[in-house]
């Protein structure tokens, strides 16, 4: 009877109760989803932290394993870069799976985007292939001094995409492996010994034999110069008004720069003391009246 007296209020109360019940169910669903997502995110963070530690441990294990097998530094550097990227990709896929993203659909998305990414990263693919070729052909090793792609430096590491060089003025340069593997490479450290060549010209009328004996005395006073092969000092060219005298000596590759500087300085001092000078260039230009 009471509800019949207030029919509109009864309807409002029923609608309000229904709305509250729907809101409660929606809130419970959101709360459950938030808790589930929070647990997944927490699990992903824990797996990420543990995974980074495991990757670090595995890289050290692989490094010790390769070292026990006496694998050279060049191969170790390349394999370390490759293992690092591989382990990180695996960790990323594990975290994606924990977060509830289907790896199959994720792989399909990657495959769909792979062509576009591959086209934009074709240079990197070329660099990767170049790194493999450098590893197989071994034109240089870590610690050797090379000149390639217009860069002169000591090899610090060979990665899967770039080779790192350290120049003489302590500048680090990253050289792409693709062009590096297909271009000319000058390796100054490949041989244990190198020959120092110094050529200078003197005027006619000087006593060549006396000068040769003086130069040989300078060479014999240098302890870095090897006795075998025997040093060479001789006239290598007769020019118009002057002659070329060449010094050729053999040294260890590590002593090349020091020996070259020392010989140049002492030869210059000797020529100055004896009053022997190189001929000056004379340029003549005919002018019309």
C-alpha positions in Angstrom: 0.0 0.0 0.0 2.8 2.4 0.9 4.6 1.9 -2.4 1.3 2.4 -4.2 1.0 5.8 -2.6 4.6 6.8 -3.9 5.0 4.9 -7.2 7.7 7.2 -8.6 9.9 7.1 -5.6 9.8 3.3 -5.7 11.0 3.3 -9.3 13.8 5.7 -8.4 14.9 3.5 -5.5 15.0 0.5 -7.7 17.0 2.2 -10.4 19.4 3.6 -7.9 20.0 0.2 -6.4 20.5 -1.3 -9.8 23.0 1.4 -10.7 24.9 0.9 -7.4 25.0 -2.9 -8.0 26.4 -2.3 -11.6 29.0 0.2 -10.3 30.1 -2.3 -7.6 30.6 -5.0 -10.2 32.5 -2.6 -12.5 34.6 -1.5 -9.6 35.4 -5.1 -8.6 36.4 -5.9 -12.2 38.6 -2.8 -12.4 40.1 -3.6 -9.0 40.8 -7.2 -10.0 42.3 -6.1 -13.4 44.5 -3.5 -11.6 45.7 -6.1 -9.1 46.4 -8.6 -11.9 48.2 -6.0 -14.0 50.1 -4.7 -11.0 51.3 -8.3 -10.2 52.3 -8.8 -13.8 54.3 -5.5 -13.8 55.9 -6.4 -10.5 56.8 -9.8 -11.9 58.2 -8.2 -15.1 60.4 -5.8 -13.0 61.7 -8.7 -10.9 62.4 -10.8 -14.0 64.1 -7.8 -15.7 66.4 -7.2 -12.7 67.3 -10.9 -12.4 67.6 -11.2 -16.1 70.1 -8.4 -16.3 72.2 -10.0 -13.6 72.0 -13.4 -15.4 73.0 -11.8 -18.7 76.0 -10.2 -17.0 77.0 -13.5 -15.4 76.6 -15.4 -18.7 78.8 -12.9 -20.5 81.5 -13.3 -17.9 81.1 -17.1 -18.1 81.5 -17.0 -21.9 84.5 -14.7 -21.7 86.2 -17.0 -19.2 85.3 -20.0 -21.4 86.8 -18.4 -24.5 89.9 -17.3 -22.6 90.5 -20.9 -21.4 90.3 -22.0 -25.1 92.9 -19.3 -26.0 90.4 -17.6 -28.4 91.9 -14.3 -29.7 90.6 -11.0 -28.6 89.1 -10.2 -32.0 86.8 -13.2 -31.9 86.0 -12.6 -28.2 84.9 -9.1 -28.8 82.6 -10.0 -31.6 81.0 -13.0 -29.8 80.5 -10.8 -26.7 78.6 -8.2 -28.7 76.5 -10.9 -30.4 75.7 -12.7 -27.1 74.8 -9.5 -25.4 72.2 -8.6 -28.1 70.8 -12.2 -28.2 70.3 -12.4 -24.4 68.7 -9.0 -24.3 66.2 -10.0 -27.0 65.3 -13.2 -25.2 64.8 -11.3 -21.9 62.5 -8.8 -23.8 60.4 -11.7 -25.2 60.1 -13.2 -21.7 59.0 -9.9 -20.2 56.4 -9.4 -23.0 55.0 -12.9 -22.3 54.8 -12.1 -18.6 52.8 -9.0 -19.3 50.3 -11.1 -21.1 51.1 -10.0 -24.7 50.8 -12.9 -27.0 54.2 -13.6 -28.4 52.6 -15.1 -31.6 50.7 -11.9 -32.3 53.8 -9.9 -31.3 55.9 -11.9 -33.6 53.4 -11.3 -36.4 53.6 -7.5 -35.8 57.4 -7.7 -35.9 57.2 -9.7 -39.1 54.9 -7.2 -40.7 57.2 -4.3 -39.6 60.3 -6.3 -40.4 60.3 -5.4 -44.1 60.1 -1.7 -43.5 62.6 -1.8 -40.7 64.9 -4.0 -42.8 64.8 -1.5 -45.6 65.7 1.3 -43.3 68.4 -0.8 -41.6 70.0 -2.2 -44.7 73.2 -0.5 -43.9 73.3 -2.1 -40.4 72.7 -5.5 -42.0 75.6 -4.8 -44.3 77.7 -3.8 -41.3 76.7 -7.1 -39.6 77.8 -9.1 -42.6 81.0 -7.1 -42.7 81.7 -7.9 -39.1 81.3 -11.6 -39.9 83.7 -11.2 -42.8 86.3 -9.4 -40.7 86.0 -12.2 -38.1 86.5 -14.9 -40.7 89.3 -13.2 -42.8 91.1 -11.6 -39.9 92.8 -8.7 -41.7 93.6 -7.2 -38.3 93.3 -8.0 -34.6 92.5 -6.1 -31.4 95.6 -4.0 -30.4 97.0 -3.6 -34.0 97.4 -0.3 -35.8 95.6 0.1 -39.1 94.8 2.7 -41.6 91.3 2.2 -43.2 88.5 4.4 -44.4 90.7 7.5 -44.0 91.3 6.7 -40.3 94.6 5.9 -38.7 94.3 4.2 -35.2 94.7 1.2 -33.0 91.9 -1.4 -32.9 90.1 -1.4 -29.6 87.3 -3.8 -30.3 85.4 -5.4 -33.2 81.6 -5.3 -32.6 78.8 -6.7 -34.7 78.2 -3.4 -36.4 81.2 -1.1 -35.8 85.0 -1.4 -35.2 86.3 1.0 -32.6 89.7 2.7 -33.3 91.7 4.9 -31.0 93.8 7.5 -32.9 97.2 8.8 -31.8 95.6 12.0 -30.3 93.3 9.8 -28.1 90.2 10.1 -30.2 87.7 7.2 -30.4 86.3 6.6 -33.9 83.6 4.1 -34.8 84.1 2.7 -38.3 81.2 0.8 -39.9 82.1 -2.9 -40.6 80.5 -2.9 -44.0 82.8 -0.4 -45.8 85.7 -1.5 -43.6 85.4 -5.1 -44.8 85.3 -4.2 -48.5 87.8 -1.3 -48.5 91.6 -1.2 -48.4 93.2 -1.9 -45.0 96.8 -1.1 -44.2 98.0 -3.1 -41.2 101.1 -1.6 -39.7 101.3 -4.2 -36.9 100.9 -7.4 -39.0 104.7 -7.8 -39.4 107.2 -7.8 -36.6 109.7 -5.8 -38.5 109.4 -2.7 -40.8 111.9 -0.9 -43.0 112.6 2.8 -42.5 113.3 4.6 -45.8 114.8 8.1 -45.8 115.7 9.8 -49.1 117.3 13.3 -49.5 119.1 15.0 -52.4 122.4 16.9 -52.4 124.2 19.0 -54.9 126.9 17.8 -57.3 130.5 18.1 -56.1 130.1 16.6 -52.6 132.1 13.6 -51.5 129.5 10.8 -51.6 131.8 8.2 -50.0 132.6 10.4 -47.0 128.9 11.2 -46.6 128.0 7.5 -46.8 130.5 6.6 -44.1 129.2 9.4 -41.9 125.6 8.1 -42.3 126.6 4.5 -41.6 128.2 5.7 -38.4 125.0 7.4 -37.4 123.1 4.2 -38.1 125.5 2.0 -36.1 125.1 4.3 -33.1 121.3 3.6 -33.0 120.6 0.5 -30.9 117.1 0.1 -32.3 118.3 -0.6 -35.8 118.8 -4.3 -36.7 122.1 -5.6 -38.1 120.2 -8.1 -40.2 119.2 -7.3 -42.9 122.2 -5.0 -43.2 121.5 -1.3 -43.4 121.8 0.3 -46.9 123.1 3.7 -47.8 123.6 4.6 -51.5 122.9 6.8 -54.4 119.4 5.9 -55.8 118.9 8.6 -58.4 121.0 11.1 -60.4 119.0 14.2 -61.2 119.7 17.3 -63.1 122.0 19.2 -60.8 121.6 16.9 -57.7 121.7 13.3 -56.6 119.4 11.3 -54.3 120.8 9.4 -51.4 118.6 6.8 -49.6 118.9 5.2 -46.2 117.2 1.9 -45.6 117.3 0.2 -42.2 115.1 -2.5 -40.5 113.6 -2.1 -37.1 110.9 -3.6 -35.0 107.4 -2.4 -35.9 107.0 -0.8 -32.5 110.3 1.2 -33.0 109.5 2.5 -36.4 108.4 6.1 -35.5 111.1 6.7 -32.9 113.8 5.5 -35.3 112.5 7.5 -38.2 112.5 10.7 -36.2 115.9 10.1 -34.7 117.5 9.4 -38.1 115.9 12.4 -39.8 117.2 14.7 -37.0 120.7 13.4 -37.0 121.0 13.4 -40.8 119.8 17.0 -40.9 122.3 18.0 -38.2 125.1 16.2 -40.1 124.3 17.9 -43.4 124.2 21.3 -41.7 127.6 20.7 -39.9 129.3 19.7 -43.2 127.7 22.6 -45.1 125.8 20.2 -47.4 122.5 21.6 -48.5 119.7 20.4 -50.8 119.3 22.3 -54.0 116.7 25.0 -54.1 113.9 25.0 -56.6 114.0 27.8 -59.2 110.9 28.8 -61.0 111.2 30.7 -64.3 108.2 32.3 -66.0 108.5 34.0 -69.4 106.5 37.3 -69.7 105.5 38.9 -73.0 106.4 42.6 -73.5 
